[in-house]
Amino acid sequence: MLENQKFERTTDRLNLIRDELKRNGLDAVIIPRFDEHQGEYCAPHDERLAWATGFTGSAGLAIVTVDQAVMFVDGRYTVQVRNQCSSEFFSYQHIFDEPLENWISANMKAGQQIGVDPMLIPSAWWDRFAGGADEAGATLIATPSNIIDAVWADQPDKPLSPITPYSLENAGKTSLEKRAEIAAQLKHKGAKVLVETQPDNIAWLLNVRGDDVEFNPIPHSFLLLKDDGSASWFVDSRKLSNSLDEYELENVETADPMNFIGSLEKMTGKGTRVLIDPMFSPVATRLAVQAASGVPVMEQGAITLTKSKKNGSELKGLRDCHVRDGIAWTEFSAWLKREVPQRAKAGDPVYELEAEERILTERKRQKDFVYPSFRSISAAAGNAAMCHYAATDTSNTAILPEHTYLLDSGGQYQDGTTDATRTFAFSETSDEFKAAYTAVFKGFVALASLRFPKGTQGHHIDGFARRPLWDLGLDYDHGTGHGIGHFLSVHEQPQRIGKPYNPVDLVAGMVMSIEPGYYVADQYGIRIENLFEIVEEDDGFLSFKNLSYIPIEPQMLNMVDLTRAEIKWLGDYNADLKRVLGPELSPDAYDYLISCCELPE
């Protein structure tokens, strides 16, 4: 019955979309996962892709024509998209290997028009899709309004969470200092204006925090920064305190977000150079600059790059909050290892949702904890093979002693953001699992202990983490590392470690994850993840300095396959765990920690 209702809802919504296409003289519409800020996490108001298709992943897009509907997702969501989007209505493509522009080129016809909201895709995506349309003789159209909004009858309102000032003690620099630094970069490039639409960048620049999107302490807004350090901040005034004196708004004027594009056009004179991020600003901003005869300079965002290198106060906060987060993790792990076998024996097993709630409970006991930094991936057995699985009332699976279990979880603290993953076993695992777990660990250590020269970029070193898996003929279809914010987004641009080309130098002060994994559909998932600070050593080379203090389960390792260097790394790591966490743990958690530090023969 529920499945029939789901199909009926999908049919109804696709029909509504197709009727709206006809009313607008369009042959297709592109539905991105993005909101107006090209963010990974969307407010309920902006979950257009989920409403139209049922797909709830954090990355993807769809194209709907009069007779077809196609979902594009990456390797993290190949299982999820088939579970949520029936093959009766949708076909599936890999977003990188079989990109939308190729589909458009092969399937659209000459003279057809494809609509897309220009506030919902960045310039780089527009150019790709427009290129595919050109090859087919079709045209990509910037729609004046959103096709989905027109037919989404019960669309939630835009978020209106209060905006609060962020203390200078935690921020490390005043907003005036930050704006002066970015303005100097504008002058150096001969640009008059910087377009900024990423909420975490604006929050960082103005030293504010908000709560417009779940798990992200950031407000939705837009900003135009001039080369003299003054700024126009396009933010709903209802989010602000009655007294603007609470904020660092010297040389900052506030305006209605509805006026953002119009103000950009007015600010852009003939020949005015305007910096726009091609990957993280909507193409509507470039079109506005071009309409005003300005010169859009398409470069990676100056704020994005500057924010990625943490200042001393930010690094101190990140180091401190990771100790508290490590306490929460270790207390949780001790509880899990005790409760899973006992509760299973009593016929009252621990379930995924209960485990997710338990790690939250442990974090709530820690100083300055605010809320999770993302929805925890609490995944037993085959559910862990879905890299971005989220337990629901219907999927909630028992964590049994014969299962393995994966938890990927993080926290937002007033002084930083955390993210880590551990894999647990409660009984002897198969030889196949042990071999894969050992390879994941070896790859993790290979990267965690790597020294590399300045000028190194993430794609240069990704293979170090994959090599042990490659030796076994195995691999994983996700990135190896991402940047992380300082009480901001858990996934922060621009630094990444992965296979795709990413021309961003890794520099001291950046904070990144290292998280190799391996997954077998319907059976298990393995991932080990810590966060690391990039530091410069005495000889000028760079290395990773550990931030996460969480035990690594050793009983799944084939010790005979580890090198002396890998065993030494684990021994040194365990010694740090005992030194840093030991005095803060309950007796039960301390015993668990010691058990993890006793390596098997």
CORJO-V982173 format. One record per pair of residues at least 4 apart in sequence whose C-alpha atoms are under 8 Angstrom apart, sorted by the first residue. I is the first residue (numbers start at 1). GAP is how many residues later the second one is. Records with the same first field share a line. If there is no record, write none. Layout:
# CORJO-V982173
I: GAP / GAP
This chain:
# CORJO-V982173
1: 4
2: 4
3: 4
4: 4
5: 4
6: 4
7: 4 / 79
8: 4
9: 4
10: 4 / 42 / 43 / 44
11: 4 / 78
12: 4
13: 4 / 39
14: 4 / 38 / 39 / 50
15: 4
16: 4 / 135
17: 4 / 47 / 130 / 131 / 134
18: 4 / 46 / 47 / 48
19: 4
20: 4 / 127 / 130 / 131
21: 4 / 5 / 6 / 7 / 8 / 45 / 126
22: 4 / 5
25: 88
26: 86 / 87 / 88 / 89
27: 38 / 39 / 85 / 86 / 87 / 88
28: 35 / 36 / 37 / 38 / 85 / 86 / 87
29: 34 / 35 / 36 / 85 / 86 / 87 / 118
30: 31 / 32 / 33 / 34 / 84 / 85 / 86
31: 17 / 18 / 30 / 31 / 32 / 33 / 85
32: 16 / 17 / 28 / 29 / 30 / 88 / 89
33: 14 / 15 / 16 / 25 / 26 / 27 / 28
34: 4 / 5 / 6 / 8 / 12 / 86 / 87
35: 4 / 7 / 11 / 12 / 84 / 85
36: 83 / 84 / 85 / 161 / 246
37: 83 / 160 / 161 / 162 / 183 / 243 / 244 / 245
38: 82 / 83 / 84 / 160 / 242 / 243 / 244
39: 159
40: 18 / 19
41: 17 / 172 / 173 / 175
42: 4 / 5 / 171 / 172
43: 4 / 115 / 116 / 169 / 170 / 171
44: 112 / 114
45: 110 / 111 / 112 / 113 / 114
47: 4
48: 4 / 100 / 101
49: 4 / 5 / 6 / 7 / 12 / 13
50: 4 / 5 / 6
51: 4
52: 96
53: 32
54: 30 / 31
55: 25 / 26 / 29 / 30
56: 28
57: 20 / 23 / 24 / 331
59: 14 / 15
60: 11 / 12 / 13 / 14 / 35
61: 10 / 11 / 12
62: 7 / 8 / 9 / 10
63: 6 / 7 / 8
64: 4 / 5 / 6
65: 4
68: 21 / 22
69: 20 / 21 / 22
70: 20 / 21 / 22 / 23
71: 10 / 19 / 20 / 21 / 22
72: 20 / 21 / 22 / 23 / 27 / 28
73: 4 / 5 / 8 / 19 / 20 / 21 / 22
74: 4 / 20 / 21 / 22
75: 19 / 402 / 403
76: 310 / 311 / 312 / 401 / 402
77: 4 / 309 / 310 / 311
78: 4
79: 4 / 307
80: 4 / 306 / 309
81: 4
82: 4 / 5
85: 4 / 5
86: 4
87: 4
93: 4 / 5 / 6
94: 4 / 5
95: 4 / 5
98: 4 / 5
99: 4
100: 4 / 29
101: 4 / 27 / 28 / 29 / 30 / 31 / 32
102: 4 / 30
103: 4 / 5 / 29
104: 4 / 25 / 28 / 29 / 32
105: 27 / 28 / 29 / 30 / 31
106: 30
107: 29
108: 4 / 25 / 28 / 30
109: 27 / 28 / 29
110: 26 / 27 / 28
111: 26 / 27 / 28
112: 25 / 26 / 27
113: 25 / 26 / 27 / 28
114: 24 / 25 / 26 / 27
115: 25 / 26 / 27 / 28
116: 4 / 24 / 25 / 26 / 27 / 30
117: 4 / 25 / 26 / 27 / 28 / 29 / 30
118: 4 / 24 / 25 / 164 / 165 / 166
119: 163 / 164 / 165
120: 162 / 163
121: 4 / 5 / 160 / 161 / 162
122: 4 / 156 / 157 / 158 / 159 / 160 / 161
123: 4 / 155 / 156 / 158 / 159 / 160 / 163
124: 4 / 154 / 155
125: 4 / 154
126: 4 / 157
127: 4
128: 4
129: 4 / 11
130: 4 / 9 / 10
131: 4
132: 4
133: 4 / 5 / 6 / 7
134: 4 / 5
145: 5
146: 4
147: 4
148: 4
149: 4 / 6
159: 53 / 54
160: 52 / 76 / 78 / 79
161: 49 / 50 / 51 / 58 / 78
162: 48 / 49 / 76 / 77 / 78 / 79
163: 45 / 46 / 47 / 48 / 56 / 76 / 77 / 78
164: 44 / 45 / 46 / 76 / 77 / 83
165: 42 / 43 / 44 / 81 / 82 / 83
166: 4 / 5 / 41 / 42 / 43
167: 4 / 40
168: 4 / 5 / 6 / 39
169: 144
170: 143 / 144 / 147 / 244 / 245
171: 33 / 36 / 142 / 143
172: 139 / 140 / 141 / 142
173: 4 / 5
174: 4 / 33 / 74
175: 4 / 30 / 31 / 32 / 73
176: 4 / 53 / 72 / 74
177: 4
178: 4 / 27
179: 4 / 26 / 46 / 50 / 51
180: 4 / 48 / 49
181: 4
182: 4 / 47 / 120 / 121 / 124
183: 4 / 42 / 43 / 44 / 45 / 46
184: 4 / 43
185: 4 / 117
186: 4 / 5 / 6 / 7 / 8 / 40 / 41 / 89
187: 4 / 5 / 40
190: 83
191: 36 / 81 / 82 / 83 / 84
192: 34 / 35 / 80 / 81 / 82
193: 31 / 32 / 33 / 34 / 80 / 81 / 82
194: 30 / 31 / 32 / 33 / 80 / 81 / 82
195: 28 / 29 / 30 / 79 / 80 / 81 / 82 / 86 / 90
196: 5 / 6 / 26 / 27 / 28 / 29 / 80 / 85 / 105
197: 4 / 5 / 24 / 25 / 26 / 83 / 84 / 85
198: 4 / 23 / 24 / 82 / 83
199: 4 / 19 / 20 / 21 / 22 / 23
200: 4 / 18 / 19 / 288 / 289
201: 4 / 102 / 103 / 106
202: 4 / 19 / 20 / 21
203: 4 / 5 / 6 / 7 / 15 / 16
204: 4 / 103
205: 98
206: 42 / 43
207: 40 / 41
208: 10 / 39
209: 8 / 9 / 10
210: 6 / 7 / 8 / 9
211: 5 / 6 / 7 / 8
212: 4 / 5 / 6 / 7 / 8
213: 4 / 5 / 6
214: 160
215: 156 / 157 / 158 / 159 / 160 / 197
216: 157 / 158 / 272 / 273 / 274
217: 270 / 271 / 272
218: 270
220: 15
221: 12 / 13 / 14 / 15 / 36
222: 11 / 12 / 13 / 35 / 38
223: 8 / 9 / 10 / 11
224: 7 / 8 / 9 / 40
225: 4 / 5 / 6 / 7
226: 4 / 5
229: 22
230: 21 / 22
231: 20 / 21 / 22
232: 20 / 21 / 22 / 23
233: 19 / 20 / 21 / 22
234: 20 / 21 / 22 / 23 / 24 / 25 / 26
235: 4 / 19 / 20 / 21 / 22
236: 4 / 19 / 20 / 21
237: 17 / 18 / 19
240: 4
241: 5
244: 5
245: 4
249: 4
255: 4
256: 4
259: 4
260: 4
261: 4 / 23 / 24 / 27
262: 4 / 26
263: 4
264: 4 / 21 / 24 / 25
265: 4 / 23 / 24 / 26 / 27
266: 26
268: 4 / 5 / 6 / 21 / 24 / 25 / 26
269: 23 / 24 / 25
270: 22 / 23 / 24 / 25
271: 22 / 23 / 24
272: 21 / 22 / 23
273: 21 / 22 / 23 / 24
274: 15 / 20 / 21 / 22 / 23
275: 21 / 22 / 23 / 24 / 26
276: 5 / 9 / 10 / 20 / 21 / 22 / 23 / 24 / 25
277: 4 / 21 / 22 / 23 / 24
278: 4 / 5 / 20 / 21 / 22
279: 21
281: 4
282: 4
283: 4
284: 4
285: 4
286: 4 / 10
287: 4
288: 4
289: 4 / 5 / 6 / 7
290: 4 / 5 / 6
300: 4 / 5
301: 4
302: 4
303: 4
304: 4 / 189 / 190
305: 4 / 188 / 189
308: 175 / 177 / 184 / 185 / 186 / 187 / 201 / 202 / 203
309: 198 / 199 / 200 / 201 / 202
310: 4 / 5 / 176 / 199 / 200 / 201
311: 4 / 198
312: 4
313: 4
314: 4 / 101 / 102 / 172
315: 4 / 194
316: 4
317: 4 / 98 / 99 / 169
318: 4 / 97 / 98 / 99 / 100 / 168 / 229
319: 4 / 228
320: 4 / 95
321: 4 / 92 / 94 / 95 / 96 / 97
322: 4 / 96 / 225 / 226 / 227
323: 4 / 224 / 225 / 226 / 257 / 258
324: 4 / 42 / 43
325: 4 / 38 / 41 / 86 / 93 / 224
326: 4 / 222 / 223 / 224 / 255
327: 4 / 222 / 223 / 254 / 257 / 258
328: 4 / 31 / 34 / 35 / 37 / 38
329: 4 / 30 / 33 / 34 / 221
330: 4 / 220 / 221 / 255 / 259 / 262 / 263
331: 4 / 31 / 254 / 255 / 257 / 258
332: 4 / 26 / 27 / 30
333: 4 / 256 / 259
334: 4 / 254 / 255 / 258 / 259
335: 4 / 254
336: 4 / 19
337: 4 / 89
338: 4
339: 4 / 11
340: 4 / 9 / 10 / 59 / 60 / 61 / 86
341: 4 / 59 / 60 / 85
342: 4
343: 4 / 5 / 6 / 7
344: 4 / 5 / 6 / 56 / 57
345: 4
349: 49 / 50 / 51
350: 4 / 5 / 48 / 49 / 50
351: 4 / 45 / 46 / 47 / 48
352: 4 / 26 / 27 / 28 / 39 / 44 / 45 / 46 / 47
353: 4 / 25 / 38 / 39 / 43
354: 4
355: 4 / 23
356: 4 / 20 / 21 / 22
357: 4
358: 4
359: 4
360: 4 / 12
361: 4
362: 4
363: 6 / 48
364: 5 / 6 / 7
365: 4
368: 45 / 46 / 47
369: 42 / 43 / 44 / 45
370: 41 / 42 / 43 / 44
371: 40 / 41 / 42
372: 4 / 37 / 38 / 39 / 40
373: 36 / 37 / 38 / 39 / 44 / 45 / 46 / 116 / 117
374: 35 / 36 / 37 / 116
375: 15 / 34
376: 14 / 31 / 32 / 33 / 34
377: 11 / 12 / 13 / 14 / 29 / 30 / 31 / 32
378: 6 / 11 / 12 / 13 / 27 / 28 / 29 / 30
379: 4 / 5 / 10 / 11 / 12 / 18 / 26 / 27 / 28
380: 4 / 17 / 18 / 19 / 23 / 24 / 25 / 26 / 144
381: 4 / 18 / 22 / 23 / 24 / 141 / 142 / 143 / 144
382: 4 / 138 / 139 / 140 / 141 / 142 / 143
383: 6 / 139 / 140 / 141 / 142
384: 5 / 21 / 22 / 135 / 139 / 140 / 141 / 142
385: 134 / 135 / 136 / 137 / 138 / 139 / 140 / 141
386: 133 / 135 / 139
387: 138
391: 4 / 5 / 6
392: 4
399: 4 / 5 / 6
400: 4 / 26
401: 24 / 25 / 26
402: 23 / 24 / 25
403: 22 / 23 / 24
404: 19 / 20 / 21 / 22 / 120
405: 18 / 19 / 20 / 119 / 120
406: 15 / 16 / 17 / 18 / 119 / 120 / 121
407: 14 / 15 / 16
408: 11 / 12 / 13 / 14
409: 10 / 11 / 12
410: 7 / 8 / 9 / 10
411: 6 / 7 / 8
412: 4 / 5 / 6 / 75 / 76
413: 4 / 74
414: 73
415: 71 / 72
416: 69 / 70 / 71 / 72
417: 67 / 68 / 69 / 70 / 71 / 72 / 73
418: 66 / 72 / 113
419: 71 / 94 / 110 / 111 / 112
420: 108 / 109 / 110 / 111 / 128
421: 94 / 106 / 107 / 108 / 109
422: 105 / 106 / 107 / 130 / 131
423: 103 / 104 / 105 / 130
424: 129
425: 4 / 131
428: 128
429: 4 / 5 / 127
430: 4
431: 4
432: 4
433: 4 / 123
434: 4 / 122 / 123 / 124
435: 4 / 122 / 123
436: 4 / 33 / 82 / 90
437: 4 / 81 / 89 / 119 / 120
438: 4 / 118 / 119 / 120 / 123 / 124
439: 4 / 29 / 30
440: 4 / 25 / 26 / 28 / 29 / 76 / 77 / 78 / 86 / 87 / 88
441: 4 / 87
442: 4 / 23 / 26 / 120 / 124
443: 4 / 21 / 22 / 23 / 24 / 25 / 26 / 73
444: 4 / 21 / 70 / 71 / 72 / 84 / 85
445: 4 / 20 / 121 / 124
446: 4 / 18 / 19
447: 14 / 17 / 18 / 67
448: 66 / 84 / 95 / 96 / 97 / 98
449: 94 / 95 / 120
450: 93 / 94
451: 90 / 91 / 92 / 93
452: 4 / 89 / 90 / 91
453: 87 / 88 / 89
454: 51 / 52 / 53 / 86 / 87 / 88
455: 50 / 51
456: 4 / 5 / 49 / 50
457: 4 / 40 / 45 / 46 / 47 / 48 / 49
458: 4 / 37 / 38 / 39 / 40 / 44 / 46 / 47 / 48
459: 4 / 37 / 38 / 39 / 40 / 41 / 42 / 43
461: 4 / 36
462: 4 / 18 / 35 / 36 / 37
463: 4 / 36
465: 15 / 51
466: 4 / 9 / 50
467: 4
468: 4
469: 4 / 5 / 6
470: 4 / 5
474: 44
475: 43
476: 40 / 41 / 42 / 43
478: 20
479: 17 / 18 / 19 / 20 / 36 / 37
480: 16 / 17 / 18 / 33 / 34 / 35 / 36
481: 15 / 16 / 17 / 31 / 32 / 33 / 34
482: 9 / 10 / 11 / 13 / 14 / 15 / 30 / 31 / 32
483: 7 / 8 / 9 / 10 / 11 / 12 / 13 / 27 / 28 / 29 / 30
484: 4 / 5 / 6 / 7 / 8 / 9 / 27 / 28 / 29
485: 4 / 5 / 6 / 7 / 26
494: 10
495: 7 / 9 / 10 / 11 / 15 / 17
496: 6 / 16
506: 4 / 28
507: 27 / 28 / 35
508: 25 / 26 / 27 / 28 / 34
509: 24 / 25 / 26
510: 23 / 24
511: 20 / 21 / 22 / 23
512: 19 / 20 / 21 / 22
513: 16 / 17 / 18 / 19
514: 14 / 15 / 16 / 17 / 18
515: 12 / 13 / 14 / 15
516: 11 / 12 / 13
517: 8 / 9 / 10 / 11
518: 7 / 8 / 9
519: 5 / 6 / 7
520: 4 / 5
530: 16 / 17 / 18
531: 15 / 16 / 17
532: 12 / 13 / 14 / 15 / 16
533: 11 / 12 / 13 / 14
534: 8 / 9 / 10 / 11
535: 7 / 8 / 9 / 10
536: 4 / 5 / 6 / 7
537: 4 / 5 / 6
549: 27 / 28 / 31 / 32
550: 27
551: 23 / 26 / 42 / 45 / 46
552: 44
553: 43
554: 42 / 43 / 44 / 45 / 46
555: 44 / 45
558: 4
559: 41 / 42
562: 4 / 5
563: 4
564: 4
565: 4
566: 4
567: 4
568: 4
569: 4
570: 4
571: 4 / 26
572: 4
573: 4
574: 4 / 23
575: 4 / 22
576: 4
577: 4 / 5 / 16
578: 4 / 5 / 15 / 16
579: 4
581: 4
582: 8 / 11
585: 4 / 5
586: 4
587: 4
588: 4
589: 4
590: 4
591: 4
592: 4
593: 4
594: 4
